[in-house]
Each structure stands twice: as C-alpha cells, then as structure tokens.
Amino acid sequence: MASDVRAGASAAAIRPVGAPGSSQVIRTGGTARVAIYLILGLFCLYYLLPLYVMVVNSLKPLSEIQAGGMMSLPRDWTVEPWGKAWSTAQIGVAATGLRPFFLNSILMVVPAVALSTVLGAMNGYVLTKWRFRGDTWVFGMLLFACFIPFQMVLIPMARLLGLMGLAGTVPGLIFVHLVYGIGFSTLYFKNYYQQFPTELVRAAQIDGAGFFTIFRRIMLPSSGPIAVVCIIWQFTNIWNDFLFGASFSDFDSQPMTVALNNLVQSSTGVKEYNVHFAGAIMAALPTLLVYVVAGRYFVRGLMAGSVKG
Amino acid sequence: MPQTVPRRVSGTDWLRDALPKLVLSPSLAVVLVFVYGFILFTFVLSFTDSRILPSFGWVGLENYQKLFGLRAWGIAIDNLLIFGSLYIVICCVVGLGLAIFLDQKIRAEGFIRTIYLYPMALSFIVTGTAWKWFLDPGIGLQAVVRSWGWEGFAFEWIKDPKMAIYTIVIAAVWQTSGFVMAMFLAGLRGIDTEVMKAAQIDGASTFALYRRIIIPQLRPAFMSAFVVLAHMAIKSYDLVIALTGGGPGTATEVPATFMYSYTFTRNQMGIGAASAVIMLMSIAAIMVPFIYSELRERK
C-alpha cells in the first residue's frame, strides 16, 4: 500500500496543484498567505545566493572583491576571469586553465553513461520479464552496491587499475564509473519495466519472437522516458564525482571537479577569487544546463533513486 | 513466469533458456568482483600490517584498537555525529516546512520548485567553492557587512576550529534541503484527501489537521529522507575537502577524509581499511533493513 503510493508519486514525479490527490483542502486566510509567500520568497533568495555570488564575482576585477564588494554588481564588468580560468590559470604544476580537464570529463562521461545505461536496460529487462529463481537476491545485491561507501573499494581498485595498466588514465575512470553505475541504471529500468504488461512479452514469445527481438521491438520503443531519466542521473553523478577522480587520475587525466579543486586550493600566489568563481561555474554549467532543459526527468531520477532505493 | 510448456531439450532450447541469464551475468560478475570481492579484500586488509602497499601479515584486531585510540578518528566520529544529526534534522524541518507551504495552491509553484532543487544538480566541489569564499571572513559575508558600515560584525566560523563543522552543515543543508522538500511534497500529494475533508468538517484547526492527520501519514517519506540523508552524511567527502579541507587543523575531519588521508598520504593502509570497514558497517546498518523491507513489500 505505502509502496503503491510512493510508486505513483515517483512515476508522475510531483503532480501539479489541483490534480486529483493534491492534499490542499485547507483554506488559508489572507495574512497567512502573505506570510507563506514571503517565506517561500526568502528561501528562493537563500537558494539563489551562492549562484548570484558566483556569477557576479566571476565578472568583476579582483580588486572589487578584495575591497569587500562581494555582494554588489560589478562596477567594471569584465570577462577576463573566464578567459583566465578556461585557458591560462595555474592548475597544479602547469598553467593550462581548465580546458583540458573539461575535455577529460566529457571523454569520461559519454562512454560511461552510454554503457551503464545499455547494461541497465538489459538487466532490467531480464529481471522483470525473464524472472528466475533467486532474481530478487540478485537485484538486492545490485541495489546494495549502489549505496556502499566507496572508501571500501578504493584500495583494491587502485591496485587493479595498476595491474591492468589503466591507473591514471581516462579509460580507467570510465571503467570505474561503469562498474559502480550499473546498480542505479538497473534499478531505474527494473522499476520501469515492472509496470510494462508482461502479457505483451508472452504474446510475442508465442509468435516466435526471441529474447533480443522482443527487447528491440517491444521494450525499447517505450523506454524513452526512463532512458532519459537514467542518462541524466548517470551524467550528473559521473560529471560531479570527485572521490574516484581524485583517487585514480593523474595530472593529465584529471576530471573537471578535481582540477577545479586544485585551482581553488592552490596556495601559491594571490588568490584570484574571480577566476575561482568562473571555474566553478564552468564545472557547474553542463549539469545545470541539463537540469534547466530536462529538470522534470532529473527530479524523477532523484525520487526513483531515493524513495524506492 | 518462465515458460511452462514442456519441450525436448536441445542445443537451441538450452541457449534460449539460458540467454537471459547470460545477458545478466556480466553485470552480476562485475558487481560480485568489484563490489563484494573488493569489500572482502578491504575487510581482510584491515586485519593486516599493510602500510604503503597491501601486505598480508596478520595482526588481528590491532588496526581497530589503534584506530579507536587515535585522536583524529575520535574527532572524525564526533564530527560525523554533530554534522549528521544537524544535517538530517535541519533538512527535514526545512524540507517539510517548504513542502507544506508549497502545497497551499501556490502560484508559480513549478518555478519555485525549480529554484529549490537546482543545488542538487551541482557538484559538491562547486558548492564548496562558492560557500568557502562566501563564508571567508576576509572577503565574504563578514567583509561585506563591515563595508556596509557595521564595523563590529564578526562571522569567522570557517576559521574557528570549534565552529567550522557548522559551516559544513550550512552548505550541505543548502545543497540537499530542496530535494528533501520534493520528497515530502510527493508524499503530501499522495495522501488521501477524504480523511482530511472529514476532519475539517469536524472542526479541526489547520494546525491540528497537519499535526494529527497529515504529518503522521508522511511516515514513509520521513523514512526515505532519513535513509538518504544518513547515507549521504556518512559518505560526505567532497564537500568537506572543498569547503575546509578537513581544517582548520583537523577540526572538520570526518571518517571519509580520515580514511583517505590515512590510506593514501600517511601510508597506514591497515588503519585506513579498518576505518572504511566501520563506514561500511554504519551504512549497512541503515540500508540493509530498508532494502530488505522494500524488496519484500514489492513481491
């Protein structure tokens, strides 16, 4: 019962106001409504504050920040910090800017997301439409794997990547993200395919369609929404990862998050806050863009990954 | 359900029956080796004299005894308890409050929700960078308020070993509370309205209605929020690194940063492995009952 309610809630993400089931039956008075709008507005400001700080300070000269003007709009607008963060800022030992690391992140994210999504779809298909003895156990093991503290695998993984010759390389990072991404992508597709009528699969089977034909012709055409959810989730997670990047990459293969941290934490020279903020926005832009374009799917992924996980 | 039509067993039939399992097996093998095998490996290491590299001289529980005798580990555990409990409680209070307010037929609800939730799309390193400089007394909030003429204003938590851990709470709550709001809002929208209408006709006040009828029905949402937040708190690493780097000194050390520094920079791999085992056990204590009940409910 409870699980049904939650399944409904996550399937439709959050239903709009006025839809059947909206719990709002209480009439609130005028003053109360003003207070509610005020509070909601204040929280909007709270959530937007760091974004505002990052944006305005990435567009002003360093001297304005040092003079205590962090909250004000730039007096002299400049895009110089952006140029510097992108191509000339000192990251670790070399003055390369963040550009090569942005590329590293893209090279790492694309294959890792694609492969883990494909595997997740196949796994979800098997676990719901070709059930076998002990499949719940198999799924439980995949599920628990999503939540382990990765500190538990750092030491052996570092050894293994060394043995495979993948230590400190982008392919090594792809491998790691693929391995630890399978659990979540399987979870998404399994929950989604569970709602899919099994009768259709059985009917196709009687007509002589095989395992892959059924997947391609019947399951895949209706998998669009969940594929989007899964891709967005994996993209956001892998792009934002820091622990694996910091543990398993060399200077040349660092992903964006690690490079940004190196830029901000570097203790030599003057702290160029404006460059740091510009770099932070660069690291945030891809996932932020995905959120703005496909926020609905992002929220669905969050809910399915947490409420049902 | 598997096919029940009896068939003669031939090569193709065997393949057809085994195909689904064959498709699933690479993923299962990967998880068995790289998750469960690795867990076992680290578990074994925690009983050995490993230093820079894994070695297999058995030392029994020595690493655990050393670990719990270390001041840094004590600080990490205390910090996790302070951070974790404040993080969970504040996120739940803010999240529930905002969800209830947003559930009052608010105009532009979708827009407000988008603003509340966008921090979840950001990397903790980005969040950490933004808050690190915003909380920095030299240029951030303190400097700004002083430049506005309030010369005596002081806000130096991030530099103060006693208060620094609370700055991590501030940034972490900022990042996740919108998400907790979304969980509660989904819960609120799933509640049966009939009971509420009846209670209202009986003359229950809005406050009583929420306290007696609505909030108790949000139990599953509270459970989910607790599990998600507790698990995120134990795993917190990026945010601490970006915001305080574990400092000032070791003031904001947490188990995740402790494990990393003992294993990879202090060359005490045995102790690092022991700390990872403790982290896994605390997460398992939260996740296993939850996953078990979820899987059983669904059958």
Interface residues (C-beta under 8 A of the other chain):
Chain A: A2 S3 V5 R6 G8 A9 S10 A13 I14 R15 P16 V17 G18 A19 G21 S22 S23 Q24 V25 I26 T28 R33 I36 Y37 I39 L40 F43 C44 Y46 Y47 L48 L49 P50 L51 V53 M54 N57 I65 Q66 A67 G68 G69 M70 M71 L119 M122 N123 V126 L127 W130 R131 F132 T136 V138 F139 G140 M141 L142 L143 F144 A145 F147 I148 P149 F150 Q151 M152 V153 L154 I155 P156 M157 R159 V179 Y180 I182 G183 T186 Q205 G210 F211 T236 W239 N240 F242 L243 A246 S247 T257 L260 N261 V264 Q265 Y273 H276 F277 G279 A280 I281 A283 A284 T287 L288 V290 Y291 G295 F298 V299 L302 M303 S306 V307 K308 G309
Chain B: M1 P2 Q3 R16 L19 P20 K21 V23 L24 P26 S27 L28 V30 V31 L32 F34 V35 Y36 G37 F38 I39 F41 T42 L45 P54 V94 G97 L98 F101 L102 D103 Q104 K105 I106 E109 G110 I112 R113 T114 I115 Y116 L117 Y118 P119 M120 A121 L122 S123 F124 I125 V126 T127 T129 A130 W131 K132 W133 F134 I139 G140 L141 A143 V144 R146 S147 W174 G178 F179 A182 M183 L185 A186 G187 L188 R189 G190 I191 T193 M196 K197 Q200 T206 L209 I214 R219 P220 A221 S224 V227 V228 H231 I234 K235 Y237 D238 I241 A242 G245 P255 A256 M259 Y260 T263 F264 M269 G272 A273 S275 A276 V277 M279 L280 I283 A284 M287 V288 I291 Y292 E294 L295 E297 R298 K299
